Amino acid sequence: MRGESNLAKELSTEQREELLTTLKARFEKNMNRHLGLEWADVQTKLKANPEKLWSLHEMEITGGEPDVVGHDNKTGEYIFYDCSAESPKGRRSICYDREALESRKEHKPKNSAVEMATAMGIELLSEEEYRELQKIGNFDLKTSSWVVTPASIRKLGGAIFCDRRYDTVFVYHNGAESYYAARGFRGSLRV
């Protein structure tokens, strides 16, 4: 069973090459997001980590448009965030986490942000990461995105999300079980 799970998380040669072509084009089109970084270095790291490529593919097919937004000099990892203009379409209309999903008596969403991110092998953006993303562009002008919620807020039944309105990043709260067609989540991945 475990081997099957690993096989399911591998891309075909064609998928891998198509994804690398897409990521390279996005990288070159948006150099302001990763000044001083070279695609060849990123690609070498990606090719050495097929499981991370699978996660990037998941980000891509759900509408996230992942791109490199930084490099951790201590670990040598490249940092990818979802850089789609709006919260990824394939990750909207979801509540915050499994507990919230199970608490709904009716009209349950299909999934939760935390579970989807885990299944994709990525992390939800924290509020700080979300604010960093907003420094390199204008995101979520019409949508909003769940972000990592502090345990103290989650314990009380809430969850937080962010968006950008009036040229300002706002952090809001909602019941963790709530879901809206215009709210999804953005993820990060370290490679």
C-alpha positions as CSV (number, residue, x, y, z in Angstrom):
1,M,0.0,0.0,0.0
2,R,2.8,2.4,0.9
3,G,4.5,1.9,-2.5
4,E,1.2,2.7,-4.3
5,S,1.0,6.0,-2.5
6,N,4.5,6.9,-3.5
7,L,3.8,5.9,-7.1
8,A,0.8,8.1,-7.2
9,K,3.0,11.1,-6.2
10,E,5.3,10.8,-9.2
11,L,4.9,12.7,-12.5
12,S,5.3,11.1,-15.9
13,T,8.2,12.4,-17.9
14,E,5.8,14.4,-20.1
15,Q,4.1,16.0,-17.0
16,R,7.5,16.8,-15.5
17,E,8.8,18.5,-18.6
18,E,5.6,20.4,-19.2
19,L,5.6,21.6,-15.5
20,L,9.3,22.7,-15.7
21,T,8.6,24.6,-19.0
22,T,5.7,26.4,-17.3
23,L,7.7,27.2,-14.1
24,K,10.6,28.5,-16.2
25,A,8.4,30.8,-18.3
26,R,6.7,32.1,-15.1
27,F,10.1,32.6,-13.4
28,E,11.5,34.5,-16.4
29,K,8.3,36.6,-16.8
30,N,8.3,37.7,-13.1
31,M,12.0,38.4,-12.2
32,N,10.9,41.0,-9.6
33,R,9.8,38.1,-7.4
34,H,13.3,36.5,-7.2
35,L,16.0,39.0,-7.9
36,G,19.5,37.5,-8.0
37,L,18.3,33.9,-8.5
38,E,19.0,31.8,-11.5
39,W,16.5,29.4,-13.1
40,A,19.2,26.8,-13.8
41,D,19.9,26.5,-10.1
42,V,16.2,26.2,-9.3
43,Q,15.7,23.6,-12.0
44,T,18.7,21.5,-10.7
45,K,17.1,21.4,-7.3
46,L,13.7,20.6,-8.7
47,K,15.0,17.7,-10.7
48,A,16.7,16.2,-7.6
49,N,13.4,16.3,-5.7
50,P,10.6,14.6,-7.7
51,E,8.2,14.6,-4.8
52,K,8.5,18.4,-4.6
53,L,7.8,18.6,-8.4
54,W,4.6,16.5,-7.7
55,S,3.5,19.1,-5.1
56,L,4.2,22.0,-7.5
57,H,2.2,20.2,-10.1
58,E,-0.7,20.0,-7.6
59,M,-0.3,23.7,-6.9
60,E,-0.4,24.3,-10.7
61,I,-3.4,22.2,-11.6
62,T,-5.5,23.8,-8.8
63,G,-4.8,27.2,-10.2
64,G,-2.0,28.4,-7.8
65,E,0.5,29.5,-10.4
66,P,3.5,28.7,-8.1
67,D,6.6,30.8,-8.5
68,V,9.9,31.2,-6.6
69,V,9.7,34.1,-4.1
70,G,12.9,33.6,-2.2
71,H,15.9,31.5,-1.3
72,D,16.9,30.4,2.3
73,N,20.6,30.9,2.5
74,K,20.8,28.8,5.6
75,T,19.1,25.7,4.2
76,G,19.8,26.3,0.5
77,E,16.0,25.8,-0.2
78,Y,14.1,27.8,-2.8
79,I,10.7,29.0,-1.6
80,F,7.7,28.8,-3.8
81,Y,4.3,30.5,-3.1
82,D,1.1,30.4,-5.0
83,C,1.2,33.6,-7.1
84,S,-2.1,33.5,-8.9
85,A,-3.8,36.9,-9.0
86,E,-6.7,35.6,-7.0
87,S,-7.0,32.7,-4.5
88,P,-6.5,29.5,-6.5
89,K,-9.8,28.5,-8.2
90,G,-9.4,24.8,-7.5
91,R,-9.1,25.4,-3.7
92,R,-12.1,27.6,-3.0
93,S,-15.4,26.9,-1.2
94,I,-13.6,25.0,1.6
95,C,-13.6,25.5,5.3
96,Y,-10.5,25.8,7.4
97,D,-9.8,22.2,8.8
98,R,-11.2,18.7,9.4
99,E,-12.6,19.6,12.8
100,A,-14.5,22.5,11.2
101,L,-15.7,20.3,8.3
102,E,-17.0,17.6,10.7
103,S,-18.8,20.2,12.9
104,R,-21.1,21.2,10.0
105,K,-24.4,19.4,10.2
106,E,-25.5,20.2,6.6
107,H,-24.2,21.9,3.4
108,K,-20.7,20.6,4.1
109,P,-18.0,21.8,1.8
110,K,-16.0,19.1,-0.1
111,N,-12.8,19.7,1.7
112,S,-10.8,21.9,4.1
113,A,-7.8,24.1,3.5
114,V,-5.5,22.3,6.0
115,E,-6.4,18.8,4.6
116,M,-5.9,19.9,1.0
117,A,-2.5,21.5,1.7
118,T,-1.4,18.3,3.6
119,A,-2.5,16.1,0.7
120,M,-0.6,18.3,-1.7
121,G,2.5,18.3,0.4
122,I,2.5,22.1,0.9
123,E,1.9,24.5,3.8
124,L,-0.7,27.2,4.2
125,L,0.8,30.6,4.1
126,S,1.2,32.2,7.5
127,E,-0.1,35.8,8.0
128,E,3.6,37.0,7.8
129,E,4.2,35.0,4.6
130,Y,1.0,36.4,3.1
131,R,2.1,40.0,3.9
132,E,5.5,39.1,2.2
133,L,3.7,37.9,-0.9
134,Q,1.8,41.2,-1.1
135,K,5.1,43.1,-1.2
136,I,5.8,41.6,-4.6
137,G,2.4,42.2,-6.2
138,N,-1.3,42.8,-5.6
139,F,-3.0,39.5,-4.8
140,D,-6.6,38.7,-3.7
141,L,-8.2,41.9,-4.9
142,K,-11.5,40.1,-5.3
143,T,-11.0,36.9,-3.3
144,S,-9.6,36.0,0.2
145,S,-7.3,33.2,1.4
146,W,-7.3,31.2,4.6
147,V,-3.9,31.5,6.5
148,V,-2.4,29.5,9.3
149,T,-4.5,30.3,12.4
150,P,-3.0,30.6,15.9
151,A,-4.0,27.8,18.1
152,S,-5.6,30.2,20.6
153,I,-8.1,31.4,18.0
154,R,-8.7,28.0,16.5
155,K,-9.4,26.6,20.0
156,L,-12.3,29.1,20.3
157,G,-13.8,28.0,16.9
158,G,-12.3,30.7,14.7
159,A,-9.9,30.9,11.8
160,I,-8.3,33.8,10.0
161,F,-8.0,34.8,6.4
162,C,-6.5,37.7,4.5
163,D,-7.1,39.7,1.4
164,R,-6.1,43.0,-0.2
165,R,-8.5,45.9,-0.5
166,Y,-7.9,49.6,-0.7
167,D,-4.2,48.9,-1.3
168,T,-4.0,47.4,2.2
169,V,-3.7,43.8,3.5
170,F,-6.5,43.0,5.9
171,V,-6.7,40.1,8.3
172,Y,-10.1,38.9,9.3
173,H,-11.7,36.2,11.3
174,N,-14.6,33.8,10.7
175,G,-15.9,30.6,12.1
176,A,-13.6,27.9,10.9
177,E,-16.5,26.0,9.5
178,S,-17.5,28.8,7.1
179,Y,-16.8,28.6,3.4
180,Y,-17.3,30.9,0.5
181,A,-17.0,30.7,-3.3
182,A,-14.4,33.5,-3.2
183,R,-12.2,32.1,-0.4
184,G,-9.5,29.5,-0.8
185,F,-6.0,29.2,0.4
186,R,-2.5,29.9,-0.8
187,G,0.4,27.6,-0.1
188,S,4.1,27.5,0.2
189,L,6.7,24.9,-0.7
190,R,10.4,24.7,0.1
191,V,12.6,22.8,-2.4
